[in-house]
Amino acid sequence: MAESKKAWYVLRAISGKEAKVKEVLDAQIRNTDLGNYVFQVLIPTEKVLAVRNGKKVVKERNLYSGYVFIEADLRGEVIHTLTTTTNVIDFLRGRDKGSKPEVLREADVKRMLGTVDELNDEMAEDGVNDYMVGESVKVITGAFNGFIGEIEEVNREKKKLKVMVKVFGRKTPLELDNSQVERELNPDK
């Protein structure tokens, strides 16, 4: 038997049917020999805070609508089995006619899996980020994307932060939403 070529791929699914696709594939993995070739089926979700009848409710929402991520060894009939699964359109492929399913880069997979974990961790505390004055954060959106700064003020009601970043060697205050920053784990680097 040839050595396993396990990699991550993306299945395009009918939007809104991702959970059904996962359910069917998980059942096939358990009950058929597909389990020897498909190792994981993921639908990355994020927890979203919503208010229903005056109460805070945490709901799950798909991060990538219409996509199901699978870790598989695509050999033999595996591609055919996966693409003929109910509600599956096809693999994400290159533009060329007859091109093979695109393999996700390991860095992208780690970032995706890490992003899912970070988002779930952030929402765990009743949907509020508990940033502290003096903490280092990295700006992740907007004109100052990639800048690292220190929190000077925290406004929990408005979910706003005042962050000081260095622009051309001068400290500059920025007012940002909690969603525009992420914790900087290694501020010294």
Secondary structure, 3 states (H helix, E strand, C coil): CCCCCCEEEEEEECCCCHHHHHHHHHHHHHHCHHHHCEEEEECCEEEEEEEECCEEEEEEEECCCCEEEEEECCCCCHHHHHHCCCCEEEECECCCCCCCECCCCHHHHHHHHHHHHHHHHHHHCCCCCCCCCCCEEEECCCCCCCCEEEEEEEECCCCEEEEEEEECCEEEEEEEEHHHEEECCCCCC
